Amino acid sequence: MRRTTAATAALLLATLTACGSSSEGSEKPAEPSTSPTSSPAKAYTYADCVELLEYDFQQGEPKDASRDPECSHLTRDQYTEAVGEVLAAHKDEIIEDAG
């Protein structure tokens, strides 16, 4: 009961932290690889980010994944929406654990 509530609080905190700090423009773009044997980078989607957040939540270790490859391509609003989607999917169990 307390574990889920703590996990939810940690996820919310991570989300708020990610939303409060802007990384746009602060990182320089990655240099293109000159190696002919390198494979192309996987193009992650919104669903991949939600899946990662869901996995972290299920493991009881929610964290700020906004810089992980699965989520880093999302805007701040899209990332916040992805976190909200995961929390909404678990709202009943979160409410039960809080009571």
N, C-alpha and C positions, 0 to 999 in steps of 0.2 A: 504494500500500500504506500508506504513512504518512499519506496524506491522509484515508483512511477511518478509520484509528485515531484521528487527531487530531479528526476530525469527531465520532466517537463519544464521545471524552473530553469534548469541548466540550458535546455534548448532555447527557451525564451530569452535568456540572458545572452546566449551566443548570437541569436538573431539580432537583438538590440545592439549588441556590440558591433556586429557586421554592418548594420544599418547606420550606425553613428560614425563610422570611419570610412571615408571615401578612398578607394584605391584607384579611382579613375585618374589617369594622367600621371600617377606617381611611379608607375613601373615602366621601364623602357621596354619596347617590343623585343620579342625574342629574335635573335639573329637566325637567318635561314641557314639550314644545314647544307654544307657543301659535300657531304658524304653521299656517294651514289647508292650506297647500300642501305640507307636509312629508310624505314617504312613511314608512310604518311601517318600523321597523328590522327587518332580517333576523334571523330566529330561527335561530341556529347550533345544530348538534348535536354530539355526541361525535365522530361520523364526520367532521365538518368540521374539528375540531381535529386528528384523526389525519391527515387529508389535508394540512393545513398543515405539521405536523411532518414528514411523509413528504417533502413538497416541499422543505422546508428541508434535510433530510438528503440528498436526491438532488442538491441544488445544492452540497453540501459546505459549507453555512453553517448548521448547526444552532444554534438559539438558544432562549432561554427565551421561549416564546410564551404563557405563562400569563396575560399581560395583553392579548394580542391578542383582538380581538372573537370570533374563532373558538373560543377556549379560555377566555376570562375567565368564562364562566358555569359552568364545571366546578368541582367541589370539588377540594381539593388531592389527595385520593386518586384521583379520576377523572383528573386531569391526569397524575399519576404513572403511572397505568395506561395512558394514551394514549401516553406516552413509551416505556413498556416494550413496548407493542405494536409500535411502529415499530422499536425496537432488536431485538426478537425476530424481526421479519421479515427483518432483515439480519444475524442472528447468524453465519451461515455465512461470509459475506464478511468480517465483522469478525474472526472467528477466523483465516481464511486470511491476512488482511492483517497480523495480529499475529504470525504465525509466521514 
